[in-house]
Amino acid sequence: MGLSSAQVGAGLSLAGAAGLAGGVVLGDFADRRGTKRVLVATLLVEAGAMTAFAFARSFDVFVVAAVVGAAAESGGRSVRGAVVALIADDDKVALRAYLRVVTNVGASIGAGLAGVALGLGSSTALVVVLLVGTASLVGAALLGAPIEDGTGGASESIGGSTGHRRH
C-alpha cells in the first residue's frame, strides 16, 4: 500500500472516531427507517469499504475506506441488537450468544487467512483475503435480506409505539 506508520495511525484514529459516531447515528436511523434495511445496508457498505482496502494505493482512499468501514461496522453492531429483539421469541440471550460465537469463528478464520497471506508476503494473497472478506459480508447481507423489517426498530420493542426510546 505504501503508507507510512504515521499515515496508518492517523487513518485508523479517524476511523475510530467514525466508529464511535456510527453506532449512535445508524442505530437512531434504524429506529426511523427499519432495522433490516439498515442492517443489510451496513453489511454492504462494509463490503464496499473492504473492497476499497484491497485496492487502496493512496492515503486518501485508505482513510475513506477506514472511516466508512468503521462507521458501518459500528452501526451494524447497534442494529443487530434491534434485529435480535425483533426475531428472538423467548431466548434473546441464547441468540446473542450464538451470534457472538459465529462472529468470533469468522474473525478467527479471517485472522488465520490474513496470517497466511502475510506469511506468503504476496500482495495478491492479501487482496484475495480482503475479497473473501467482502464476499462474506455480501453473503451475510443476502442472509439478512429475508428478515422481516421492523420499521421503528428498537423503539417498538423498548420504547413502545411513540417512536421514542426510554433511557
Backbone as CSV, one residue per row, in Angstrom:
resi,resn,N_x,N_y,N_z,CA_x,CA_y,CA_z,C_x,C_y,C_z
1,MET,0.830,-1.183,0.000,0.000,0.000,0.000,0.875,1.248,0.000
2,GLY,2.034,1.170,0.622,2.974,2.279,0.567,2.677,3.417,1.525
3,LEU,2.005,3.162,2.624,1.714,4.217,3.596,2.699,4.139,4.754
4,SER,2.995,5.295,5.324,3.876,5.328,6.493,3.097,4.904,7.735
5,SER,3.823,4.597,8.790,3.177,4.252,10.066,2.329,5.408,10.576
6,ALA,2.810,6.626,10.396,2.060,7.801,10.835,0.748,7.939,10.058
7,GLN,0.780,7.675,8.764,-0.439,7.754,7.963,-1.447,6.685,8.383
8,VAL,-0.964,5.475,8.603,-1.852,4.396,9.030,-2.459,4.739,10.388
9,GLY,-1.638,5.237,11.307,-2.129,5.628,12.627,-3.172,6.731,12.554
10,ALA,-2.910,7.740,11.727,-3.867,8.841,11.572,-5.171,8.341,10.970
11,GLY,-5.064,7.512,9.945,-6.271,6.970,9.308,-7.095,6.122,10.250
12,LEU,-6.421,5.289,11.032,-7.141,4.429,11.973,-7.714,5.228,13.142
13,SER,-7.069,6.329,13.518,-7.628,7.208,14.555,-8.924,7.853,14.069
14,LEU,-8.901,8.331,12.846,-10.129,8.899,12.264,-11.221,7.827,12.164
15,ALA,-10.820,6.616,11.805,-11.788,5.523,11.711,-12.383,5.219,13.084
16,GLY,-11.566,5.267,14.133,-12.068,5.040,15.482,-13.125,6.065,15.874
17,ALA,-12.884,7.310,15.536,-13.870,8.365,15.827,-15.151,8.132,15.038
18,ALA,-15.003,7.736,13.785,-16.187,7.455,12.958,-16.959,6.269,13.516
19,GLY,-16.245,5.284,14.037,-16.901,4.129,14.632,-17.719,4.506,15.852
20,LEU,-17.197,5.420,16.673,-17.944,5.875,17.840,-19.252,6.542,17.420
21,ALA,-19.183,7.363,16.413,-20.380,8.067,15.945,-21.320,7.144,15.172
22,GLY,-20.759,6.211,14.433,-21.569,5.352,13.573,-22.621,4.557,14.314
23,GLY,-22.276,4.037,15.481,-23.235,3.247,16.243,-24.446,4.055,16.655
24,VAL,-24.218,5.272,17.106,-25.311,6.127,17.560,-26.165,6.593,16.382
25,VAL,-25.504,7.116,15.359,-26.226,7.668,14.218,-27.012,6.587,13.477
26,LEU,-26.365,5.463,13.189,-27.059,4.415,12.431,-28.091,3.689,13.286
27,GLY,-27.865,3.586,14.583,-28.885,2.999,15.457,-30.145,3.845,15.454
28,ASP,-29.976,5.156,15.549,-31.119,6.064,15.501,-31.804,6.004,14.131
29,PHE,-31.009,5.955,13.081,-31.554,5.873,11.721,-32.370,4.590,11.548
30,ALA,-31.877,3.490,12.106,-32.604,2.223,12.017,-33.933,2.292,12.754
31,ASP,-33.970,3.035,13.858,-35.229,3.213,14.581,-36.279,3.877,13.703
32,ARG,-35.843,4.763,12.838,-36.777,5.505,11.987,-37.040,4.835,10.647
33,ARG,-36.058,4.120,10.095,-36.174,3.600,8.726,-36.346,2.098,8.615
34,GLY,-36.110,1.387,9.689,-36.266,-0.063,9.633,-34.944,-0.770,9.848
35,THR,-34.978,-1.701,10.768,-33.739,-2.365,11.165,-33.149,-3.224,10.062
36,LYS,-33.966,-3.988,9.364,-33.429,-4.881,8.341,-32.742,-4.090,7.244
37,ARG,-33.396,-3.068,6.777,-32.808,-2.275,5.690,-31.458,-1.695,6.095
38,VAL,-31.390,-1.178,7.307,-30.141,-0.571,7.762,-29.091,-1.649,8.009
39,LEU,-29.490,-2.798,8.551,-28.532,-3.887,8.756,-27.939,-4.344,7.426
40,VAL,-28.783,-4.588,6.447,-28.297,-5.026,5.135,-27.412,-3.942,4.520
41,ALA,-27.825,-2.690,4.647,-27.028,-1.589,4.088,-25.659,-1.500,4.757
42,THR,-25.611,-1.665,6.092,-24.308,-1.579,6.759,-23.385,-2.703,6.304
43,LEU,-23.933,-3.887,6.110,-23.108,-5.006,5.628,-22.571,-4.724,4.228
44,LEU,-23.418,-4.173,3.366,-22.972,-3.873,2.001,-21.965,-2.718,1.977
45,VAL,-22.143,-1.733,2.849,-21.166,-0.638,2.932,-19.835,-1.173,3.452
46,GLU,-19.880,-2.054,4.458,-18.644,-2.689,4.943,-17.954,-3.445,3.808
47,ALA,-18.738,-4.147,3.000,-18.166,-4.886,1.866,-17.490,-3.929,0.888
48,GLY,-18.130,-2.803,0.632,-17.530,-1.804,-0.253,-16.236,-1.243,0.318
49,ALA,-16.231,-0.988,1.619,-15.018,-0.468,2.261,-13.901,-1.501,2.206
50,MET,-14.234,-2.760,2.415,-13.210,-3.806,2.368,-12.647,-3.943,0.948
51,THR,-13.504,-3.804,-0.046,-13.028,-3.827,-1.430,-12.105,-2.644,-1.684
52,ALA,-12.462,-1.482,-1.150,-11.603,-0.305,-1.314,-10.245,-0.529,-0.653
53,PHE,-10.236,-1.176,0.528,-8.955,-1.508,1.170,-8.094,-2.370,0.255
54,ALA,-8.733,-3.314,-0.422,-7.987,-4.240,-1.280,-7.249,-3.513,-2.398
55,PHE,-7.812,-2.406,-2.843,-7.222,-1.715,-3.987,-6.699,-0.319,-3.647
56,ALA,-6.668,0.030,-2.361,-6.185,1.347,-1.945,-4.699,1.469,-2.223
57,ARG,-4.328,2.531,-2.886,-2.920,2.797,-3.173,-2.533,4.206,-2.750
58,SER,-3.470,4.881,-2.066,-3.183,6.245,-1.602,-3.757,6.431,-0.198
59,PHE,-3.228,7.432,0.483,-3.687,7.750,1.826,-5.166,8.127,1.827
60,ASP,-5.584,8.920,0.848,-6.981,9.369,0.785,-7.950,8.195,0.694
61,VAL,-7.669,7.249,-0.177,-8.543,6.086,-0.333,-8.526,5.250,0.945
62,PHE,-7.356,5.086,1.543,-7.248,4.346,2.793,-8.116,4.979,3.880
63,VAL,-8.038,6.301,4.036,-8.804,6.990,5.076,-10.300,6.856,4.822
64,VAL,-10.727,7.075,3.602,-12.159,6.955,3.294,-12.640,5.533,3.581
65,ALA,-11.889,4.534,3.147,-12.285,3.144,3.389,-12.332,2.846,4.883
66,ALA,-11.344,3.323,5.627,-11.292,3.055,7.060,-12.433,3.747,7.800
67,VAL,-12.687,5.005,7.476,-13.738,5.770,8.158,-15.118,5.200,7.835
68,VAL,-15.392,4.976,6.571,-16.698,4.452,6.166,-16.895,3.036,6.707
69,GLY,-15.861,2.222,6.608,-15.962,0.853,7.111,-16.190,0.792,8.607
70,ALA,-15.489,1.627,9.373,-15.646,1.635,10.830,-17.027,2.122,11.243
71,ALA,-17.523,3.159,10.573,-18.863,3.663,10.889,-19.920,2.607,10.582
72,ALA,-19.781,1.932,9.454,-20.752,0.891,9.081,-20.673,-0.294,10.031
73,GLU,-19.467,-0.698,10.404,-19.327,-1.837,11.322,-19.955,-1.524,12.679
74,SER,-19.671,-0.342,13.204,-20.221,0.051,14.497,-21.737,0.184,14.431
75,GLY,-22.223,0.797,13.373,-23.668,0.922,13.192,-24.333,-0.431,13.041
76,GLY,-23.681,-1.336,12.333,-24.222,-2.685,12.165,-24.351,-3.414,13.493
77,ARG,-23.367,-3.224,14.375,-23.455,-3.845,15.704,-24.652,-3.313,16.477
78,SER,-24.890,-2.014,16.395,-26.041,-1.415,17.071,-27.349,-1.979,16.524
79,VAL,-27.424,-2.077,15.222,-28.652,-2.532,14.577,-28.903,-4.014,14.845
80,ARG,-27.846,-4.819,14.940,-28.034,-6.248,15.227,-28.771,-6.466,16.540
81,GLY,-28.527,-5.600,17.516,-29.254,-5.704,18.778,-30.753,-5.547,18.580
82,ALA,-31.143,-4.606,17.738,-32.562,-4.407,17.446,-33.131,-5.587,16.654
83,VAL,-32.330,-6.143,15.755,-32.788,-7.306,14.980,-33.018,-8.494,15.909
84,VAL,-32.121,-8.692,16.858,-32.302,-9.781,17.828,-33.622,-9.583,18.567
85,ALA,-33.917,-8.353,18.967,-35.171,-8.077,19.675,-36.383,-8.387,18.799
86,LEU,-36.250,-8.202,17.490,-37.365,-8.461,16.580,-37.580,-9.946,16.296
87,ILE,-36.492,-10.710,16.179,-36.656,-12.091,15.718,-36.593,-13.137,16.814
88,ALA,-36.051,-12.787,17.982,-35.951,-13.776,19.062,-37.248,-13.772,19.855
89,ASP,-37.841,-14.940,19.990,-39.090,-15.021,20.735,-38.833,-14.934,22.231
90,ASP,-38.258,-15.997,22.782,-38.105,-16.057,24.226,-36.668,-15.916,24.701
91,ASP,-35.730,-16.409,23.922,-34.366,-16.505,24.426,-33.400,-15.616,23.653
92,LYS,-33.494,-14.319,23.922,-32.608,-13.360,23.262,-31.149,-13.583,23.650
93,VAL,-30.923,-14.007,24.886,-29.552,-14.242,25.354,-28.900,-15.357,24.551
94,ALA,-29.631,-16.437,24.319,-29.082,-17.555,23.544,-28.774,-17.123,22.112
95,LEU,-29.652,-16.332,21.504,-29.411,-15.870,20.137,-28.201,-14.942,20.089
96,ARG,-28.096,-14.038,21.048,-26.924,-13.156,21.084,-25.633,-13.960,21.268
97,ALA,-25.688,-14.974,22.123,-24.510,-15.826,22.340,-24.139,-16.565,21.064
98,TYR,-25.127,-17.087,20.374,-24.881,-17.789,19.113,-24.244,-16.851,18.089
99,LEU,-24.800,-15.648,17.963,-24.245,-14.675,17.017,-22.813,-14.304,17.382
100,ARG,-22.531,-14.191,18.678,-21.173,-13.863,19.124,-20.208,-14.976,18.753
101,VAL,-20.636,-16.233,18.949,-19.788,-17.375,18.593,-19.517,-17.388,17.096
102,VAL,-20.558,-17.208,16.298,-20.384,-17.207,14.835,-19.440,-16.073,14.419
103,THR,-19.616,-14.901,15.020,-18.738,-13.767,14.719,-17.291,-14.078,15.086
104,ASN,-17.083,-14.662,16.257,-15.724,-14.987,16.691,-15.081,-16.045,15.811
105,VAL,-15.842,-17.039,15.397,-15.303,-18.064,14.498,-14.915,-17.425,13.166
106,GLY,-15.777,-16.569,12.644,-15.466,-15.883,11.390,-14.224,-15.014,11.502
107,ALA,-14.112,-14.287,12.617,-12.929,-13.443,12.822,-11.671,-14.296,12.938
108,SER,-11.778,-15.432,13.585,-10.617,-16.328,13.717,-10.182,-16.868,12.364
109,ILE,-11.139,-17.266,11.567,-10.810,-17.765,10.219,-10.166,-16.648,9.398
110,GLY,-10.748,-15.449,9.469,-10.193,-14.319,8.733,-8.785,-13.972,9.180
111,ALA,-8.564,-13.999,10.491,-7.218,-13.707,11.009,-6.227,-14.767,10.560
112,GLY,-6.646,-16.023,10.561,-5.773,-17.098,10.093,-5.407,-16.940,8.629
113,LEU,-6.419,-16.623,7.797,-6.150,-16.401,6.367,-5.237,-15.194,6.159
114,ALA,-5.465,-14.132,6.920,-4.609,-12.953,6.805,-3.183,-13.286,7.220
115,GLY,-3.033,-14.100,8.266,-1.698,-14.513,8.695,-0.973,-15.286,7.618
116,VAL,-1.699,-16.178,6.955,-1.108,-16.947,5.854,-0.697,-16.004,4.727
117,ALA,-1.588,-15.066,4.392,-1.280,-14.127,3.311,-0.063,-13.275,3.656
118,LEU,0.011,-12.810,4.901,1.175,-12.019,5.308,2.444,-12.868,5.281
119,GLY,2.320,-14.112,5.706,3.465,-15.022,5.689,3.973,-15.275,4.278
120,LEU,3.063,-15.320,3.326,3.462,-15.506,1.935,4.149,-14.267,1.372
121,GLY,3.862,-13.121,1.977,4.482,-11.877,1.516,4.001,-11.443,0.143
122,SER,2.815,-11.865,-0.219,2.291,-11.577,-1.548,1.143,-10.580,-1.452
123,SER,1.245,-9.489,-2.201,0.144,-8.526,-2.215,-1.100,-9.145,-2.836
124,THR,-0.909,-10.045,-3.776,-2.049,-10.736,-4.377,-2.787,-11.573,-3.336
125,ALA,-2.044,-12.256,-2.479,-2.675,-13.055,-1.422,-3.469,-12.167,-0.470
126,LEU,-2.942,-10.997,-0.136,-3.666,-10.069,0.736,-4.949,-9.571,0.075
127,VAL,-4.880,-9.258,-1.203,-6.074,-8.817,-1.931,-7.121,-9.934,-1.943
128,VAL,-6.683,-11.164,-2.163,-7.615,-12.301,-2.172,-8.300,-12.431,-0.810
129,VAL,-7.547,-12.310,0.271,-8.139,-12.413,1.617,-9.169,-11.304,1.823
130,LEU,-8.850,-10.086,1.413,-9.810,-8.988,1.549,-11.056,-9.231,0.704
131,LEU,-10.892,-9.775,-0.474,-12.052,-10.052,-1.324,-12.887,-11.208,-0.787
132,VAL,-12.258,-12.176,-0.114,-13.011,-13.232,0.566,-13.834,-12.609,1.695
133,GLY,-13.241,-11.668,2.411,-13.980,-10.940,3.444,-15.151,-10.173,2.855
134,THR,-14.929,-9.542,1.714,-16.003,-8.836,1.018,-17.137,-9.800,0.683
135,ALA,-16.780,-10.952,0.152,-17.800,-11.948,-0.210,-18.579,-12.413,1.018
136,SER,-17.900,-12.558,2.150,-18.606,-12.998,3.365,-19.593,-11.930,3.830
137,LEU,-19.243,-10.665,3.696,-20.158,-9.592,4.079,-21.361,-9.526,3.141
138,VAL,-21.126,-9.702,1.852,-22.239,-9.734,0.894,-23.138,-10.934,1.191
139,GLY,-22.532,-12.074,1.500,-23.313,-13.255,1.867,-24.156,-13.014,3.104
140,ALA,-23.593,-12.347,4.097,-24.353,-12.027,5.308,-25.520,-11.095,4.987
141,ALA,-25.287,-10.139,4.089,-26.372,-9.234,3.681,-27.487,-10.013,2.996
142,LEU,-27.120,-10.971,2.158,-28.132,-11.791,1.488,-28.911,-12.640,2.491
143,LEU,-28.216,-13.146,3.500,-28.898,-13.925,4.537,-29.815,-13.037,5.374
144,GLY,-29.448,-11.783,5.570,-30.259,-10.872,6.365,-31.435,-10.288,5.615
145,ALA,-31.384,-10.294,4.291,-32.446,-9.681,3.492,-33.836,-10.257,3.765
146,PRO,-34.000,-11.577,4.005,-35.355,-12.097,4.240,-35.944,-11.773,5.616
147,ILE,-35.151,-11.204,6.520,-35.668,-10.881,7.855,-36.786,-9.857,7.711
148,GLU,-37.885,-10.094,8.413,-38.990,-9.141,8.388,-38.521,-7.841,8.996
149,ASP,-38.779,-6.744,8.292,-38.291,-5.450,8.758,-39.184,-4.900,9.841
150,GLY,-38.564,-4.350,10.844,-39.290,-3.712,11.935,-39.078,-2.228,11.869
151,THR,-39.830,-1.539,11.018,-39.691,-0.101,10.952,-39.993,0.441,12.331
152,GLY,-39.121,1.243,12.805,-39.227,1.696,14.181,-38.248,0.936,15.045
153,GLY,-37.798,-0.229,14.589,-36.735,-0.997,15.217,-36.849,-1.097,16.715
154,ALA,-35.801,-0.735,17.389,-35.704,-0.914,18.829,-36.763,-0.111,19.569
155,SER,-37.218,1.014,19.009,-38.195,1.813,19.724,-39.506,1.058,19.876
156,GLU,-39.845,0.177,18.937,-41.065,-0.601,19.079,-40.966,-1.576,20.229
157,SER,-39.810,-2.196,20.389,-39.686,-3.214,21.425,-39.263,-2.627,22.771
158,ILE,-38.653,-1.457,22.763,-38.154,-0.899,24.007,-39.006,0.279,24.463
159,GLY,-39.348,1.164,23.555,-39.999,2.397,23.972,-41.470,2.487,23.661
160,GLY,-42.072,1.419,23.209,-43.494,1.451,22.898,-43.770,2.033,21.536
161,SER,-44.996,2.454,21.296,-45.409,2.868,19.969,-45.164,4.351,19.713
162,THR,-44.592,5.074,20.639,-44.374,6.503,20.456,-43.212,6.810,19.531
163,GLY,-42.353,5.807,19.312,-41.197,6.045,18.472,-40.015,6.607,19.229
164,HIS,-40.170,6.800,20.546,-39.074,7.304,21.360,-38.597,6.224,22.300
165,ARG,-37.290,6.064,22.369,-36.725,5.057,23.271,-36.716,5.569,24.691
166,ARG,-36.939,4.670,25.621,-36.798,5.011,27.034,-35.334,4.962,27.395
167,HIS,-34.898,5.859,28.246,-33.496,5.878,28.658,-33.379,5.553,30.110
